[in-house]
Amino acid sequence: MPPHPPSSPSSRRAFLARRVPCPHPGCNRWFKTAPALKQHQSSVHNFTFSSDPNATIYHHPPAQPAPGITRDYHEKLTGVTCDASGQPVDPSTTPPQVSDKSADDWGPYGNRLRFETAEFLFQNAELSAGEVDRLSELWGHSLQTDGGGMLPPFTDHKELYQTIDATQVGDVRWDSFTLKYNGERPTMGDIPPWMDMTYDFWFRPAFSLVERILANTDFDGEFDYIPYRDFAGEEQMRRYENFMSGDWAWMQADKIAADPSTHGSTFVPIIIGSDKTTVSVATGQNDYWPVYLSIGNIHNNVRRAHRNAVELLVFLAIPKVAKKYTDNPMFRRFKKQLFHSAMTRIISSLKDGMTAPQLMKCPDRHFRRIVFGIGPYIADYPEQVLISGIVQNWCGRCLAFPNDLDGGGAPWTREFTQALAEELPPGVAWDEWGVDASIVPFTDNFPRADIRQLLAPDILHQLIKGAFKDHLVEWVGRYLELEYGKAGAKDRLADIDRRIASAPPFPGIRRFPDGRGFSQWTGDDSKALMKVYLPAIEGHVPNDVVQAFRAFLEFCYIVRQNVITDDTLEELKDALQRFHLYRKIFQELGVRPEGFSLPRQHSLMHYEALIRLFGAPNGLCTSITEAKHITAIKKPWRRSSKHNALGQILWTNQRLSQLAAARADFEARGMLPPSHRTFVGPSSDSPQLQSTAGNTEVMEEENDKGLDLDEDENSGIVDERPGLAHSDVVLARHPARNRAKTGAALAIELGIPSLPILIARFLAEQVQPESDPPPRCPPPFTGRIKIFNSAIATFVAPSDPSGIGSMRRERIRATPSWQRGPARYDCVFVSTDDTQDGMLGMETFPCALVRWFDRIADARDELTGMWMVAPSFLDDGSHNLAVIHVDSIVRNAHLLPIFGKEYVPPLVTCHNSLDVYQAFYVNHFVDHHAFELVI
């Protein structure tokens, strides 16, 4: 008989706020009672690494939490700073220099010009060897023509590559090993070829990669040395953000601290992620299986922005055989064993440091004693099946049965899985318990590691590609076909496509000129469709279907938030309950008569527990590894000769790492300016009135570059530290040409006779802000004006793809001709009441023409959960217009027409939908910042 499965864990105990502060200099710990403080003082501030009883003890000052946050730090693993010999030092002591080299030592590059040329040619321009040779030849000819007899920085690609290869910093070389099948062989018949093959694994030592990440000074200030728990507000609710704020890091620290020799050390969780990728189908199936490595101490926004926080660890071998062997049980078992054997070997260099602290340099340049531990594993569901040793369609985290996954079950554990493998025949373990007894997960070879509890949440594949695209969107098509027949379904799907295509432009949003009818979906396609799909299906499907989509989208956007509290988790549970309630409509309609026992939808049930364990899920997602594919695999493959491309890919990654490390070294020594600057925005150097009523010059110059979507070089991720509290909006650098120069002329151009009066009122409010009430009939403005076609909004948006400072930038457009086509006038959020949050603090929505929209109701639409607005009109029937200060603009807003049950007329496009329709939804699903802003 198999042992009883482990019982479900009891309810989580409440963590109370600490009220008594520790008086030790630099210590930020708070305690509930005086005895607790005394115990803390005796256990934390009285230990030493030295055998000298007179040694001075220092405590690392933890990072200060945000205002209003109470932070509770772990008592034992406290990140004590050390010198190079491992003895504790005062953290205020000046840390060792990054390098003992002089400030003019450019290493193999010789001078700044040669380094920046190498960086530009190899990293920025990504030139092939032949292109480097041609450019060097032309450069050399130009210098000879000038008669100076000088040579270009590099004479050919060989000299360039040799110079980069000679860079000493960042030099973690690739190594390899081979594995081969050594099990039983058939006694009769042919031996399958895969049994005689050797499989190559190219890797970089895990210890060396972690050492390099830890020593990267670019992470200073974005790095947690101590596990902590944050509490917010008077209720002192838990607050989950970066990885070290979760319960898992704290519990691991408790286990490590059972050994007194580890006290004062720093716990470094090793985050691993793997994801197969195909670089080209056209030239043959070129598959690669990379594994990436990061550490949990780095803040989530930095890991998402990469900045060398995610390192390429290994290229796994992909066994390939003739089709007749692909389903052979022995071959399938061998592939799994091959993976786990390789991963055990690759991670083995970290094993000693999982029990014995290792002295290593950290981002603040101080040394600390480091204890490693295997942390979450980032993978999609097929790879979760492989790495956890479960059977397809079972859950890798709990004992839920595949015919009733949402019934839940107790969590898997290493001990229970091993007991099943020992007590039951393999076939019974496979069929009745979903366990592949022939597989020993690689984590079983390391202390404190259980892969069954380390499977990370995967927003991209579980939610976006899985439950949304593969399930819900497909089910809508099936419903329409069941309800209206193939012809009727085709007609309604065509209207849904027209609704999607008519969505107004928005920075960063992918447009669907032909709707969602394309053959091959990408993750970006699914993300973009999520932003506009809900209003598009309203009226074509039952209300319960719309409610199911609304609940699911709200779940997705909640888990993507950068900070999640206990209140947020209650909202998450509510969204999940509503989703489970309303999705039943698909079963009742015959779309899913078999129910919803689907692994990817079942995964939603684990998100609350995973957030409590690992912090906000946006720091652990396959979107991070997929983004890394671009720089680590796909671009290096494109610049290769395509023949035996793996070796060239390895060299490209090696050289990119060396260039990045060289730049960091030169910056740290003051030889190059910092590449990450605090953004303060351009200064206002003109007293003249500036208007965003319309512009063409700047946008026409940008559009000549053939920029796709709604992006330009001033939009997207900002790799700068935030120097602003919330958002900042500045006008374009240059005014538009061939536009009106006075208020009267602009009034004629725009057809707004009252414009000079509106400008005058605005100026009166600015010049006499204390006037109450402001003058209603000032003399019309007659001075000169400058017109700008666009403005740039920069804001902190940590829940969206953003730079190392969690900032994004987007362009707000107001132009009579966009991309040499129709006019484009963007909508924006405007703050009209600083005392109110969300929509209640934004009474209306002005567009770039300063035409207002009013809320239709003081609450969200019950069906879609969206705010509804309509154009605002004065008593005489004219548009409600205003001139507002640019500082009151928060950022772009996205409005979607309320289609109801009406079909979209053929002439409606994304360019005119804001003019054709008279009521709109405020699309808070357009990105995660808008979801949090429009409450």
Buried (B, 14 or more C-beta within 10 A) or exposed (E): EBEEBBEEEEEEEEBEBBEBEBEBEEBBBBBEEEEBBEEBBEBBBEBBBEEEEEEEBBBBBBBEBEEEBBBBBBBBBBBBBBBEEBBBBBBEEEBEEBBEBEEEBBBBBEEEEBBBBBBEBBBEEBBBBEBBBBBBEEBBEEBEEEEEEEEBBBBBBEBBBEBBEEBEBBBBEBEEEEBEBEEEEEEEEEEBEBBEBEBEBBBBBBBBBBBBBBBBBBBEEBBBBBBBBBBBBEEBBBBBBBBBBBBBBBEBBBEBBEBEEBBBBBBBBBBBBBBBBEBBEEEEEBEBBBBBBBBBBBBBBBBBBBBBBBBBBBBBBEBEBEEEBEEEEBBBBBBBBBBBBBBBBBBBBBBEBBBBBBBBBBBBBBBBBBBBBBBBBBBBBEBBBBBBBBBEBBBBBBBBBBEEBBEBBBBBBBEBBBBBBEEBEEEBBBEEBBBBBBBBBBBBBBEBBBBBBBBBBBBBBBBBBBBBBBBBBEBBBBBBBEBBEEEEBEBBBBBBBBBBBBBBBBBBBBBBEEBBEEEEBEBEBBBBBBBBBBBBBBBBBBBBBBBBBBBBBBBBBBBBBBBBBBBBBEBBBBBBEBBBEBBBBBEEBEBBEEEBBBBBBBBBBBBBBBBBBBBBBBBBBBBBBBBBBEBBBBBBBEBBEBEEBBEBBBBBBBBBBBBBBBBBBBBBBEBBEEEBEEBEEEEEEEEEBBBBBBBBBBBBEBBEEEEEBBBBEBBBBBBBBBBBEEBBBBBBEEBBEEBBEBBBBBBEBBEBEBBBBBBBBBBBBEEEEEEEEBEEEBEBBEEEBBBBBBBBBBBBBBBBBBBBBBBBBBBBBBBBBBBEEEBBBBBBBBBBEEEEEEBBBBBBBBBBBBBBBBBBEEEBBEEBBBBBBBBBEEEEEEBBBBBBEBEBBBBBBBBBBBBEEEBBEEEBBBBBBBEEBEBBBBBBBBBBBBBBBBE
